[in-house]
Amino acid sequence: GGGAGGGAGGFFAPRTAAAAAALDLAQTPWPSHVRDPIDASRVCVYVDPLDGTNEFAAGNLVAVTCLLGVAVDGRPAAGVIGQPFHTPTAGRIVWGGRGVGVRGLEDIGDARRVRNAGLG
């Protein structure tokens, strides 16, 4: 149970186009400036798929991150930090944005599974 599209912890993004179409975004906990559609020409997404390349090559996996930043009209709007090797056994994803705060400080799972899935 829980909020729209998610469990007891709150909102989770839909994983399919059909699920997204069925979701009433007005019923989510997101502020309107995050959930209201905007023209894609106003959006810039920055991606650093392997921040800490030298650390990764040296085996210092805890320093490795995957970074995403989103700007709207040239102003930062949201960001995501994936830390697949946050601890020797677990990773995490930290994300946040204007009006939302910082979320996702919980672990995402066993880092060995991330490596075995070809994501690390």
C-alpha distance (Angstrom), angle and dihedral (degrees) to the residues before:
residue distance angle dihedral
G1 . . .
G2 3.77 . .
G3 3.78 135.4 .
A4 3.77 129.1 -6.0
G5 3.76 112.5 -54.7
G6 3.78 93.1 -3.9
G7 3.72 153.7 66.9
A8 3.74 134.7 -93.2
G9 3.82 90.9 -65.2
G10 3.80 93.0 65.9
F11 3.77 137.4 -102.2
F12 3.79 121.9 3.2
A13 3.79 121.6 -172.5
P14 3.81 114.8 -108.8
R15 3.81 114.0 -106.7
T16 3.80 99.5 -148.0
A17 3.80 135.7 46.9
A18 3.82 89.9 -118.6
A19 3.80 91.6 53.3
A20 3.81 90.6 47.9
A21 3.82 91.7 50.3
A22 3.81 90.5 51.2
L23 3.81 93.9 49.9
D24 3.79 119.0 98.4
L25 3.81 101.3 -144.1
A26 3.79 91.3 -166.5
Q27 3.81 86.7 68.9
T28 3.83 94.2 55.9
P29 3.81 124.8 95.9
W30 3.82 91.0 -116.7
P31 3.82 118.1 116.1
S32 3.81 113.7 -111.0
H33 3.82 93.9 -110.7
V34 3.83 87.8 62.2
R35 3.79 99.7 43.5
D36 3.82 101.3 38.2
P37 3.83 113.8 97.5
I38 3.81 118.0 -107.9
D39 3.78 132.6 -174.6
A40 3.81 111.5 -88.2
S41 3.82 90.6 -132.6
R42 3.82 87.6 71.6
V43 3.81 93.2 56.0
C44 3.79 129.6 83.9
V45 3.81 121.0 -175.7
Y46 3.79 120.1 -160.6
V47 3.81 118.8 -158.8
D48 3.78 130.6 -170.8
P49 3.81 102.4 176.4
L50 3.81 94.8 -174.1
D51 3.79 113.9 23.6
G52 3.79 105.4 -179.8
T53 3.80 98.4 38.0
N54 3.81 92.9 162.3
E55 3.80 91.3 47.9
F56 3.80 90.3 49.4
A57 3.82 91.3 51.0
A58 3.81 89.9 48.5
G59 3.82 91.8 50.4
N60 3.82 95.1 -111.0
L61 3.80 91.5 133.8
V62 3.81 97.2 164.9
A63 3.85 88.5 70.3
V64 3.83 93.1 54.5
T65 3.81 119.3 105.0
C66 3.79 138.7 168.6
L67 3.80 110.8 -140.0
L68 3.81 133.0 -159.4
G69 3.78 126.0 178.3
V70 3.79 128.4 -176.9
A71 3.80 124.0 -158.9
V72 3.80 126.7 -174.8
D73 3.79 117.5 -160.2
G74 3.80 88.3 -8.9
R75 3.82 94.4 -56.5
P76 3.81 123.6 111.7
A77 3.79 110.8 -104.5
A78 3.81 107.7 165.7
G79 3.76 143.6 -8.5
V80 3.78 141.8 -165.0
I81 3.79 129.3 -156.7
G82 3.78 116.2 -166.6
Q83 3.78 112.8 -162.8
P84 3.81 103.3 -175.4
F85 3.81 92.5 176.1
H86 3.82 99.8 36.5
T87 3.80 89.3 142.7
P88 3.82 129.0 6.2
T89 3.82 89.6 -93.5
A90 3.80 106.8 25.2
G91 3.78 142.6 41.9
R92 3.78 132.8 -159.9
I93 3.79 142.8 -160.7
V94 3.79 120.0 -137.2
W95 3.80 118.3 -167.2
G96 3.72 139.0 168.1
G97 3.74 148.2 155.3
R98 3.76 146.0 179.9
G99 3.78 109.6 -55.8
V100 3.79 93.0 7.3
G101 3.80 103.3 69.9
V102 3.79 124.0 -152.0
R103 3.78 118.0 -41.9
G104 3.76 141.7 165.7
L105 3.76 100.4 58.0
E106 3.81 90.0 145.2
D107 3.81 121.8 102.2
I108 3.82 117.4 -93.8
G109 3.76 99.5 -153.8
D110 3.75 147.7 -79.7
A111 3.82 112.5 -20.9
R112 3.81 90.4 -144.9
R113 3.81 89.0 64.1
V114 3.81 89.5 51.6
R115 3.82 91.1 52.4
N116 3.81 92.2 45.4
A117 3.80 90.9 50.5
G118 3.80 88.7 59.0
L119 3.81 93.2 -112.8
G120 3.76 98.4 113.0
